[in-house]
Amino acid sequence: MTNINVSTSPSSPGPSSPVGVKPSGSSAALSPSSNPLFDDDSEDTPGEHEHDPTSNELIQVGDDAYSDYASASDYSDNTSVTSSIRAYLFHNGRRYHRYGGQGKYVLPNDEAEQDRLDLHHHLALMVLDAKLHTVKLPENLHRVLDCGTGTGIWALEFGAMHPEAVVTGVDLSPIQPNWVETNVRFEVDDLEKEWTWRENHFQFIHSRNITNGIRDFGKYVSQMYKHTSPGGVVEISENLHDIHCQDGTINGTRLEEFWKQYKECSAKAGFRFPKKEDIENYLQEAGFEDVTAKIYVMPWGPWARDKRLRRIGHVLAAVAETGMEAYGLQLLTTFGDYTVEQARSLFVDAMKEMMTLKVHAYQYMVQVTGRKPTDAN
Ligand SMILES: C[S@@+](CC[C@H](N)C(=O)[O-])C[C@H]1O[C@@H](n2cnc3c(N)ncnc32)[C@H](O)[C@@H]1O
């Protein structure tokens, strides 16, 4: 499939130029024909939707009257495995894992969070046009590792599509289903520790949205390298931990306050979230070759005019409905000055602002891939 790369606009004034937002009907936007990614609301744009954040292309703002927002509340539960490691901690009505000690991973692992992870999986598939990965897989795929597998939804779907491979999903929390494909299995372990699998073992290592549980991402990537077989590939998918806005509509909002507090408290908790270039560098430094990085836009809320982006924004809003609390509650109340009530009212306010469609915020998702040289030891 052909990439739609929006960096080729001849009107781009340079790499440091901000991306612009075009208010509905504004003449300030590029013509729809100049940008197949962000153009009109008539049809979905086909193909991949890679974005160039250094371009000055415009994400057009849709009609404010549009609103068919649905809540995430009708998604089904998963059944957790029975194990002695299910000695969970409970705070403020949410359940957290105990493995590794309190504060190691600040997101909950209860059923509400599992629903959110499964909904987020759907979001990631929307962004990637229904693909589970973007990297070209090697032939003779026997062993696959999914790092921080969560509910195991990616591992299960990948295993169903690749019966020739054994897929191992690993996570701090035993929240994966009991009834799985025969070629999929789950382990509970801490990926910040030394990995105990054999070296040169996996033909494909996949990792999605784990930066909230990995303090030394360079070490994490070097362990990936060690355990990838020569000729094997890795793919790291991350929602980058920055919020963007092209037209200032986020300024002074509670959504902006949420992101500010979230970043500050994460830093106090010891997390330095890698940027796209950092992840690329970690892969190169570890020894991977053919390193590529693709970046995608995810609007916070269904405000974009483009139908595909609007749908993505819609689902992201449903993810954020419980996601702001999942990411923020422990952090803001432990490392910030917020009471539980203040934090929860911040999340509710930010959510309400998002659904007015007047705040044109967006986040990036990146897919970074690499291949271990075939002649590596
Ligand atoms: C945001 S969730 C993403 C889940 C899954 N990758 C997905 O995209 O659906 C992050 C997962 O990583 C796990 N995790 C975080 N830090 C970890 C660590 N150090 N070792 C193993 N798993 C970890 C968490 O328990 C959680 O299930």
The ligand as an SDF file (V2000), in Angstrom:
LIG
                    3D

 27 29  0  0  0  0  0  0  0  0999 V2000
   -0.9970    0.8890   28.4020 C   0  0  0  0  0  0  0  0  0  0  0  0
   -0.9550   -0.8320   28.6210 S   0  0  0  0  0  0  0  0  0  0  0  0
   -0.8020   -1.4300   26.9340 C   0  0  0  0  0  0  0  0  0  0  0  0
   -1.2140   -2.8830   26.7990 C   0  0  0  0  0  0  0  0  0  0  0  0
   -0.9970   -3.4990   25.4030 C   0  0  0  0  0  0  0  0  0  0  0  0
    0.3840   -3.3690   24.9660 N   0  0  0  0  0  0  0  0  0  0  0  0
   -1.9030   -2.8720   24.3970 C   0  0  0  0  0  0  0  0  0  0  0  0
   -1.4490   -2.0130   23.6370 O   0  0  0  0  0  0  0  0  0  0  0  0
   -3.0990   -3.2320   24.3590 O   0  0  0  0  0  0  0  0  0  0  0  0
    0.6740   -1.1170   29.2460 C   0  0  0  0  0  0  0  0  0  0  0  0
    0.8570   -2.5360   29.7500 C   0  0  0  0  0  0  0  0  0  0  0  0
    2.2510   -2.7140   30.0110 O   0  0  0  0  0  0  0  0  0  0  0  0
    2.4030   -3.4100   31.2150 C   0  0  0  0  0  0  0  0  0  0  0  0
    3.7090   -3.0540   31.7920 N   0  0  0  0  0  0  0  0  0  0  0  0
    4.1060   -1.8360   32.2210 C   0  0  0  0  0  0  0  0  0  0  0  0
    5.3630   -1.8890   32.6840 N   0  0  0  0  0  0  0  0  0  0  0  0
    5.7690   -3.1710   32.5530 C   0  0  0  0  0  0  0  0  0  0  0  0
    6.9810   -3.8510   32.8630 C   0  0  0  0  0  0  0  0  0  0  0  0
    8.0070   -3.2040   33.4280 N   0  0  0  0  0  0  0  0  0  0  0  0
    7.0650   -5.1810   32.5970 N   0  0  0  0  0  0  0  0  0  0  0  0
    6.0120   -5.8420   32.0420 C   0  0  0  0  0  0  0  0  0  0  0  0
    4.8360   -5.2420   31.7130 N   0  0  0  0  0  0  0  0  0  0  0  0
    4.7210   -3.9260   31.9730 C   0  0  0  0  0  0  0  0  0  0  0  0
    1.2440   -2.9450   32.0880 C   0  0  0  0  0  0  0  0  0  0  0  0
    0.9590   -3.8560   33.1320 O   0  0  0  0  0  0  0  0  0  0  0  0
    0.1230   -2.7990   31.0640 C   0  0  0  0  0  0  0  0  0  0  0  0
   -0.6440   -3.9810   30.9570 O   0  0  0  0  0  0  0  0  0  0  0  0
  1  2  1  0
  2  3  1  0
  2 10  1  0
  3  4  1  0
  4  5  1  0
  5  6  1  0
  5  7  1  0
  7  8  2  0
  7  9  1  0
 10 11  1  0
 11 12  1  0
 11 26  1  0
 12 13  1  0
 13 14  1  0
 13 24  1  0
 14 15  1  0
 14 23  1  0
 15 16  2  0
 16 17  1  0
 17 18  1  0
 17 23  2  0
 18 19  1  0
 18 20  2  0
 20 21  1  0
 21 22  2  0
 22 23  1  0
 24 25  1  0
 24 26  1  0
 26 27  1  0
M  CHG  2   2   1   9  -1
M  END
$$$$
